[in-house]
Amino acid sequence: MSLKGKGNASKILSSVNEEERNTAFAKAKARAFTQRRNLLKHESAFMICGVSGDPGTGKTGICLDCRTEEEKKTHWVFVLDFDEGAEPTWRQHWSSDDKVFIYNPHVYKDDMTIDYLATADMARFFIGMVKEAIETKKISLEDEEEEIEVEAVKAIVFDGLDTWLDTTNMIARLNHIKGNDPRQADKVKMVPTQWFARTQEYQRLFKAACQLECHKFFITHMKEVHDGFEVVGQKPDWEKSTTAKLYQHIYTYREERNGKTSLYAKVTKSKTNATNEGQSFLIFENQKGKVTWNGLPEVKENNL
């Protein structure tokens, strides 16, 4: 009797497991076809574009200037401003454009030190708000019982991946000392295996931004590369796996000759238009006070 009962239970359990597998398989197929439909409805892939360069070389400018004149009437650009430098550029060139939404996620404690975990949370919430704007075409402000209509979203600009990397470094250090004093965390000697938490925190926000159905721009500064005590070059100051995840990469630089200042954007990587790779484009020129801003038309036209 007992053995027979066990046999029936085993058959029932097998039947349930089979049904669960079939349900999971059906859901997986539905998700795959939904993803395919979403790919087919877009004429081209959304950009995942990294922009690196020294300060004052036009990085933020070419990202803010990602819309055509027609798109400026309807399309929004959201800026997650870790670098705290997007506002001056916006005020100088786009101050009348209320469809550029700039947000500084930094949260400060009473002693004016940065609350790194709260800052990370605010950045994540901002990306969630952009996702809401894309999916519902509005932003709901519950406390104020107000809604902002968002007809379309052209791009999110993540300005300051180097600052975000510094933030995740501090989160890892604070977790290691199990405390909240950044001065004590600064003194911690970390071993390579303890940087796993840092990398995971960095990638969570980066990947969340990459999932948004709009163009993505990730801006960072350059850092020196050393061979012993000798400086042998520069490279983008972001987590080392970032470059491999980009569809496009632009390096901005400055040239000064005969009283003329020129800013250039060099395309160092493009999975979407190989003809642009290796090419440099003049984005800005100041000839004795006569200023010309060209921007990067390939960004506006999604032909980078």
C-alpha positions as CSV (number, residue, x, y, z in Angstrom):
1,M,0.0,0.0,0.0
2,S,2.7,2.4,1.0
3,L,4.8,1.5,-2.1
4,K,1.9,2.0,-4.3
5,G,1.2,5.4,-2.8
6,K,4.8,6.5,-3.4
7,G,4.5,5.3,-7.0
8,N,1.4,7.5,-7.6
9,A,3.0,10.4,-5.9
10,S,6.0,10.0,-8.2
11,K,3.8,9.9,-11.3
12,I,1.9,13.0,-10.1
13,L,5.2,14.9,-9.5
14,S,6.5,13.9,-12.9
15,S,3.3,15.1,-14.5
16,V,3.6,18.5,-12.6
17,N,7.2,18.8,-13.6
18,E,6.4,18.1,-17.2
19,E,3.6,20.8,-17.2
20,E,6.0,23.3,-15.6
21,R,8.6,22.5,-18.3
22,N,6.0,23.0,-21.1
23,T,4.8,26.2,-19.5
24,A,8.4,27.5,-19.1
25,F,9.2,26.6,-22.7
26,A,6.0,28.3,-24.0
27,K,7.0,31.5,-22.1
28,A,10.5,31.3,-23.4
29,K,9.2,31.1,-27.0
30,A,6.8,34.0,-26.4
31,R,9.6,36.1,-25.0
32,A,11.9,35.3,-28.0
33,F,9.2,36.2,-30.5
34,T,8.4,39.4,-28.6
35,Q,12.1,40.3,-28.7
36,R,12.1,39.6,-32.5
37,R,9.1,41.8,-33.1
38,N,10.7,44.6,-31.2
39,L,13.9,44.3,-33.3
40,L,11.9,44.2,-36.6
41,K,9.9,47.3,-35.8
42,H,13.0,49.5,-35.5
43,E,14.7,50.5,-38.8
44,S,18.1,50.3,-37.1
45,A,19.7,49.3,-33.8
46,F,19.8,51.8,-31.0
47,M,23.3,53.2,-30.4
48,I,25.3,52.1,-27.4
49,C,28.0,54.7,-27.9
50,G,31.0,55.4,-25.6
51,V,32.5,58.9,-25.8
52,S,35.9,59.5,-24.2
53,G,38.3,62.4,-24.2
54,D,40.0,65.0,-22.1
55,P,37.9,67.8,-20.5
56,G,36.6,70.5,-22.8
57,T,36.8,68.5,-26.0
58,G,33.0,68.4,-26.9
59,K,32.0,65.1,-25.3
60,T,28.8,66.2,-23.7
61,G,28.0,68.6,-26.6
62,I,27.9,65.9,-29.3
63,C,25.6,63.8,-27.1
64,L,23.2,66.5,-26.2
65,D,23.2,67.5,-29.9
66,C,21.8,64.0,-31.0
67,R,18.5,65.2,-32.4
68,T,17.5,66.5,-35.8
69,E,15.7,69.9,-35.9
70,E,12.5,68.1,-36.4
71,E,13.1,65.7,-33.5
72,K,13.8,68.7,-31.1
73,K,10.0,69.4,-31.3
74,T,9.0,66.0,-29.9
75,H,12.0,63.9,-28.6
76,W,13.5,64.1,-25.2
77,V,17.1,63.6,-24.0
78,F,17.6,62.5,-20.5
79,V,21.0,63.1,-18.8
80,L,22.3,61.2,-15.8
81,D,24.9,63.8,-14.8
82,F,27.4,62.0,-12.5
83,D,30.1,64.4,-13.8
84,E,28.1,67.5,-12.8
85,G,29.2,69.2,-16.0
86,A,26.3,68.9,-18.4
87,E,24.4,71.9,-17.0
88,P,26.9,74.6,-18.3
89,T,26.9,73.0,-21.7
90,W,23.1,72.9,-21.8
91,R,22.7,76.5,-20.5
92,Q,25.1,77.8,-23.2
93,H,23.6,76.0,-26.2
94,W,20.2,74.5,-25.2
95,S,18.9,76.7,-22.4
96,S,15.5,77.1,-24.1
97,D,15.0,73.4,-24.7
98,D,12.8,72.0,-21.9
99,K,13.1,68.5,-23.5
100,V,16.6,68.1,-22.2
101,F,16.2,66.6,-18.7
102,I,19.4,66.8,-16.6
103,Y,19.6,65.0,-13.2
104,N,22.5,65.0,-10.7
105,P,22.1,61.8,-8.6
106,H,24.6,62.7,-5.9
107,V,23.2,62.5,-2.3
108,Y,25.0,64.3,0.5
109,K,25.0,63.6,4.2
110,D,24.7,66.2,6.9
111,D,28.5,66.5,7.1
112,M,28.5,67.1,3.3
113,T,30.2,63.8,2.5
114,I,28.7,61.7,-0.3
115,D,26.2,59.0,0.6
116,Y,27.4,56.5,-2.0
117,L,24.6,53.9,-1.6
118,A,21.9,56.5,-1.7
119,T,23.6,58.0,-4.8
120,A,23.6,54.6,-6.5
121,D,19.9,54.2,-5.7
122,M,19.0,57.6,-7.1
123,A,20.8,56.8,-10.3
124,R,18.9,53.5,-10.6
125,F,15.6,55.3,-9.9
126,F,16.3,57.8,-12.6
127,I,16.9,55.1,-15.2
128,G,13.6,53.6,-14.0
129,M,11.9,56.9,-14.7
130,V,13.3,57.0,-18.2
131,K,12.0,53.5,-18.8
132,E,8.6,54.7,-17.6
133,A,8.7,57.6,-20.0
134,I,9.6,55.4,-23.0
135,E,6.9,52.8,-22.2
136,T,4.0,55.1,-21.1
137,K,4.9,58.3,-22.9
138,K,4.6,60.2,-19.6
139,I,6.3,60.7,-16.2
140,S,4.0,60.5,-13.2
141,L,4.7,62.7,-10.2
142,E,2.6,61.1,-7.5
143,D,3.3,63.6,-4.7
144,E,2.3,66.6,-7.0
145,E,-0.5,64.7,-8.8
146,E,1.0,65.9,-12.0
147,E,2.1,64.2,-15.3
148,I,4.7,65.2,-17.8
149,E,3.9,64.1,-21.3
150,V,6.9,62.6,-23.2
151,E,6.0,62.0,-26.8
152,A,9.3,60.2,-27.6
153,V,12.7,59.6,-26.1
154,K,15.7,60.0,-28.4
155,A,18.5,59.1,-25.9
156,I,19.9,58.8,-22.4
157,V,23.3,60.3,-21.8
158,F,25.3,58.8,-18.9
159,D,27.7,61.6,-18.2
160,G,30.6,60.5,-16.0
161,L,31.2,56.8,-16.1
162,D,34.5,57.5,-14.4
163,T,32.7,59.1,-11.5
164,W,30.3,56.2,-11.3
165,L,33.3,53.8,-11.2
166,D,34.7,55.9,-8.3
167,T,31.3,55.6,-6.6
168,T,31.2,51.8,-6.9
169,N,34.8,51.7,-5.6
170,M,33.7,53.4,-2.5
171,I,30.7,51.2,-2.1
172,A,33.0,48.1,-2.2
173,R,35.4,49.7,0.3
174,L,32.6,50.6,2.7
175,N,31.1,47.1,2.4
176,H,34.6,45.7,3.2
177,I,35.0,47.7,6.4
178,K,31.3,47.3,7.3
179,G,31.0,51.0,8.1
180,N,30.0,54.4,6.7
181,D,33.2,56.5,7.2
182,P,34.7,57.2,3.7
183,R,37.9,58.3,5.3
184,Q,38.4,54.9,6.9
185,A,37.4,53.3,3.6
186,D,40.0,55.3,1.7
187,K,42.7,53.5,3.8
188,V,41.6,49.9,3.0
189,K,43.9,47.7,1.0
190,M,41.7,45.7,-1.3
191,V,42.7,42.4,-3.0
192,P,41.6,41.6,-6.5
193,T,38.9,39.1,-5.5
194,Q,37.2,41.8,-3.3
195,W,36.6,44.0,-6.3
196,F,33.9,41.6,-7.5
197,A,31.2,43.6,-5.6
198,R,32.5,46.8,-7.2
199,T,32.3,45.4,-10.7
200,Q,28.8,43.9,-10.1
201,E,27.5,47.3,-8.8
202,Y,29.0,49.1,-11.8
203,Q,27.6,46.7,-14.3
204,R,24.1,46.6,-12.8
205,L,23.5,50.3,-13.6
206,F,25.4,50.1,-16.9
207,K,23.3,47.1,-18.1
208,A,20.1,48.7,-16.9
209,A,20.8,51.7,-19.1
210,C,21.7,49.5,-22.0
211,Q,18.2,47.8,-21.9
212,L,16.4,51.1,-22.5
213,E,14.7,51.4,-25.9
214,C,16.5,54.5,-27.0
215,H,20.0,55.6,-27.9
216,K,22.6,55.3,-25.2
217,F,25.7,57.5,-24.7
218,F,28.3,56.8,-22.0
219,I,30.8,59.6,-21.4
220,T,34.1,59.4,-19.6
221,H,37.5,61.1,-19.3
222,M,40.8,59.7,-20.1
223,K,43.4,58.3,-17.7
224,E,47.1,57.9,-18.0
225,V,48.7,54.5,-18.8
226,H,52.0,53.9,-17.0
227,D,55.0,51.7,-17.6
228,G,56.6,51.8,-14.3
229,F,57.0,55.6,-13.6
230,E,56.7,56.5,-17.2
231,V,53.5,57.7,-18.9
232,V,53.1,55.8,-22.1
233,G,49.6,56.7,-23.2
234,Q,46.0,57.2,-22.3
235,K,42.9,55.0,-22.1
236,P,39.2,55.6,-21.2
237,D,38.6,55.8,-17.5
238,W,35.8,53.2,-17.2
239,E,35.6,49.6,-16.0
240,K,37.7,47.5,-18.3
241,S,34.8,45.4,-19.7
242,T,32.9,48.5,-20.9
243,T,34.6,48.9,-24.3
244,A,33.6,45.4,-25.4
245,K,29.9,46.1,-24.7
246,L,29.8,49.3,-26.9
247,Y,28.5,49.3,-30.5
248,Q,30.3,52.6,-31.1
249,H,33.2,54.4,-29.5
250,I,34.2,58.0,-30.1
251,Y,37.4,59.7,-29.0
252,T,37.3,63.5,-28.8
253,Y,40.5,65.7,-28.9
254,R,41.7,69.3,-29.3
255,E,44.0,70.9,-31.8
256,E,45.3,74.5,-31.6
257,R,47.2,76.0,-34.5
258,N,47.7,79.6,-35.6
259,G,45.2,81.1,-33.2
260,K,42.5,78.5,-34.2
261,T,41.1,76.0,-31.8
262,S,39.5,72.9,-33.3
263,L,37.7,70.0,-31.6
264,Y,37.5,66.6,-33.4
265,A,35.7,63.4,-32.9
266,K,37.4,60.2,-34.0
267,V,35.4,57.0,-34.5
268,T,37.5,54.3,-33.0
269,K,34.8,51.6,-33.2
270,S,31.6,51.1,-35.1
271,K,29.6,47.9,-35.3
272,T,26.9,49.6,-37.3
273,N,28.9,51.5,-40.0
274,A,32.4,50.2,-40.7
275,T,33.1,53.1,-43.1
276,N,33.3,55.5,-40.2
277,E,36.0,53.6,-38.3
278,G,39.2,55.5,-38.1
279,Q,37.7,58.7,-39.4
280,S,37.9,62.1,-37.6
281,F,35.1,64.7,-37.8
282,L,35.5,68.4,-37.1
283,I,32.8,69.2,-34.4
284,F,33.8,72.7,-33.3
285,E,36.0,75.5,-34.5
286,N,37.0,78.9,-33.0
287,Q,38.8,81.1,-35.5
288,K,39.8,84.2,-33.5
289,G,36.4,84.5,-31.9
290,K,34.3,83.2,-34.8
291,V,32.7,80.1,-33.4
292,T,31.3,77.3,-35.5
293,W,29.6,74.2,-34.0
294,N,29.2,71.4,-36.5
295,G,28.3,68.6,-34.0
296,L,28.3,65.1,-35.4
297,P,25.6,64.6,-38.0
298,E,26.2,60.9,-38.0
299,V,24.9,60.8,-34.4
300,K,21.7,62.7,-35.3
301,E,21.0,60.5,-38.3
302,N,21.9,57.3,-36.4
303,N,24.5,56.5,-39.0
304,L,27.5,56.4,-36.8
